[in-house]
């Protein structure tokens, strides 16, 4: 039996979404160790790692394509200027101020519309005091995204663990998987 045309278009569209971002992907289930960034994390079965682009500076994984959902983990020097606000993190700041800097930078992105914060709370990540913020925004055309964003300081670095997905369907479907992955996050070396 030949699949019907709308089904084939959906399969093709899904394949194209998986390739969104022009980065090749490899199946990434299991422990991923980024020794150059001093961390490891366990990626769930069926998720793919982007191997170029943003992935050169971070671990970026997706299940259905970057436009639908993605998990990003990266570190940056605390004194690096942020893209939209030109502000910087400071190793002396408490977690709630780090969260406000994160939110302010996101809010300042010109592509972000209808920005709304749903949660802003202190958390402990790998024994470090950090923050968790949850927020939503819309892109031009109304495509709504939702993000859970964790951050913490270690030495002169800020580590960020982020899950972003289409607010409809994908966010709720995979947020539990993201939280399991975040709980598996471990620092493997103490950064200089």
N, C-alpha and C positions, 0 to 999 in steps of 0.2 A: 504494500500500500504506500503511495506517495504522500508525504506530509502535505498538508494544505498550505497555500501561499502565506496567509498571515502568520502561521506558526514558523515557517522558514524565515520570514522577515524578522520575527522576534528573536530567533536564534542568531541570525546575522547581526542584528543590532546589539545583542548581548555580547557577541564576540568583539564588536567594534568598541563597546564600552570598556571591555577588559583591556583593550589596547590604548585607552584614553591616556593622554599624557606622553605619548610617543616613547614609552620606556618598555624594553623587553622585560618579561616576567619569568620567574622560575618558581616552581613549587617550593614552598619554604617551611613545610611542617616540621616541627621539632625545635630543638634549641638552636638559636641563632646567636653567635658570639661576635660582637664587634669590638675586638680587642683594642683597636685604635681609639675607640671612644670609651673603653673601660666598662662595658656592660654586656650582659647576655639576657635573653628573654626566650620563652618558649612560644612559638607560633603555632596556632591551632591547625589541625588537619584541614586541607582544602583551601588554604590561603596561599597567595602568591606574593613574592617579593619583587618590587621594582628594582631593576639593576642599573639604571642610569638616571640622569636628571637630578631631582631632589634626593634620590637615593644615594648619590655620591657623598652627601653630608648627613644622611640619616638612614635609619631603617624605615622603609615604607612598605607596608603590606596591604593587600586587598583580597577580597573574596570574589567580588563580582565586577570590579572595575573602579578606578579611582574616583570617577564621577558619582558613584553610588555609595561607596564606603571605603575608608582608608584608616589605617592606624599608622601613626608616625611617632618615632622615638628619636630624639636627637639631643645633643648638648651643644652649648655655645658659651663662649667666654662671657662672664657676667657684665663686663664693661663694653660689650659690643653694642653699637648703636642699633636700635630697633628700626625697622623699615619705614613705618608710617608716622611715628611720633618723634623719632630721633632720640627718645629717652633711652636710658641704660638701666640695667639691674645693678644692684649694689649688694655685695656680700654681707653688709651689715643690716640690710632691711629685713623686717619680720615677714612671714609668709603672706599676711593680708595685704601688705604693700606690694609685694611681688605680684600677687593676683591682680591688684588694681592696675599695675603697669601693663600686665598681659591684656587685660580687658580694654584698657585705653588704646593700646596699639591696634587691637582688632577693630574697635569702634571707629578708628581713624582711617581704616582701609577704604579708599574711594569706591571699591566694588561692593561694599557691605551696605545693605539697606535694612531698615526695620530691625535693628539689633536689640535683643532682649536677653537679660541675664536671668536665668532660672535658679541658679545656686552659686554660692560663693562660700566655701568652708575650709577650715584648716584640716589637714590630714597628715598622717605619717606614712612616708614611703621609704622602704628599706632602712628604717630607723632614723630618717631625716624628717625634720619638720618641713611641711610643704603646704601646698594649696590644691584645691579642686574647684574649678569653675565649670559650670554648664551654661551654654548660651545658644541662642538661635539667631539666624539672620536670613535674609533673602538676597538673591542675586537679581540683576535686572531680568525681567521676564517672570519674576515671582518664584523661581526655584528655591525652595526653603531647605536650609541645612541646619543641622544640630551638632554640637560639639561638646565632648567632655575633655577637659584640659587639666592635666596634673602637672605640677612643677615643684622642683626643690633645688636647693643649693648644695653643692659639695665642693669645698675649696673655692677655686676661682671660676667654677663652671655652674651653669644652670642647666639642669636636665628637664626635658619636657616630654610627656607621654600623652598623646592626643588620639582621640577617636572622633572621626567626623563622618557623617552619613546624611543621606537624604532624610529629612525629618519624617517623611511618610514611609512606613513599612521598614526600611532598611535600618534606621537608627534603633528602633525597639528590638528588631530581630537579632542584631549582633552586639548590642551593648553588653550583655552578659558574657559573651565570648571575649570581648575587649577587657572586661574587668578581670577575667581569669588570666589573660595574657599580662595585664599590668601587675597582677599579684606575683607572677613568675619573674618579673624584672629583678635583676641583681647587678650590683656593681661588682666588677671583677678585679679592678685595680683602683687604687686611690690616685685620681688625676693630680698631676703636678700643678 
